[in-house]
Amino acid sequence: AQTVTQSQPEMSVQEAETVTLSCTYDTSESNYYLFWYKQPPSRQMILVIRQEAYKQQNATENRFSVNFQKAAKSFSLKISDSQLGDTAMYFCAFMKQDAGNMLTFGGGTRLMVKP
Amino acid sequence: DAGVIQSPRHEVTEMGQEVTLRCKPISGHNSLFWYRQTMMRGLELLIYFNNNVPIDDSGMPEDRFSAKMPNASFSTLKIQPSEPRDSAVYFCASSPRTGGGYEQYFGPGTRLTVT
């Protein structure tokens, strides 16, 4: 079974600064997908970014980028130029290939962006 | 598209009562997932359907929980009888199809309180 670990329960960052959220996972699979989801106070789960394990290039989406280290089984999320609207819970998630799109979630990191 | 629709958004019921949560997935999506979110246990996958067929219900906590998907556009999660420990936010999510690492699109959730 896969496990996903987010070791930082809470973090804070000043507006306009950069913050990195950590995620590690454990799997014996070689092909899989990794995701970061954001859950703001509205509780709506929103996809932030997605990474295919077979791609060496790190995914980026505007101010959001990942540092994917396959050998280390690490998948961190970097948020640049943090904005107040980035305040949310962030969940890292793992998906096996050909596993019915099932996700295994980490415990989440609560990020507070301060003005 | 309206996204994944869940109803009700909030439900308050007394212990022992039957509770039915409803979900309408995004049109054309073949996979549907039910999750439960609590502070103690985080996000847990309860059950998932592919093409209206339950594929994995290993996350369903006990026989008091049941889920159905009578057609491609509707699913229910029923708790009978409900208990205070069932209090949680229940999410429904849908995905275009299995394989390929397609993201899950989440509904707004139903906050259930059992007194």
Contacts between the chains, C-beta under 8 A, distances in Angstrom:
chain1	res1	chain2	res2	distance
A	32	B	101	7.9
A	33	B	101	3.4
A	35	B	103	6.6
A	37	B	106	8.0
A	42	B	108	7.7
A	43	B	89	6.4
A	43	B	108	7.0
A	43	B	109	5.4
A	44	B	106	6.8
A	44	B	108	5.6
A	44	B	109	7.7
A	45	B	91	6.7
A	45	B	93	7.5
A	45	B	106	3.7
A	46	B	106	7.8
A	47	B	103	4.9
A	47	B	105	7.9
A	50	B	101	7.0
A	50	B	103	6.2
A	52	B	101	6.2
A	91	B	43	6.8
A	95	B	101	5.8
A	97	B	99	7.1
A	97	B	101	6.9
A	98	B	98	7.4
A	98	B	99	5.3
A	99	B	98	8.0
A	100	B	31	6.3
A	100	B	48	6.3
A	100	B	50	5.8
A	100	B	55	5.8
A	100	B	56	7.2
A	100	B	98	4.7
A	101	B	31	5.3
A	101	B	33	8.0
A	101	B	95	4.4
A	101	B	97	7.8
A	101	B	98	5.5
A	101	B	99	7.6
A	101	B	101	7.5
A	101	B	102	5.6
A	101	B	104	6.4
A	102	B	33	7.5
A	102	B	45	6.5
A	102	B	48	6.2
A	102	B	56	7.0
A	103	B	33	7.8
A	103	B	45	7.2
A	103	B	104	6.1
A	104	B	45	7.9
A	105	B	42	6.4
A	105	B	43	4.4
A	106	B	42	7.9
A	107	B	42	5.0
A	108	B	42	6.4
A	108	B	43	7.9
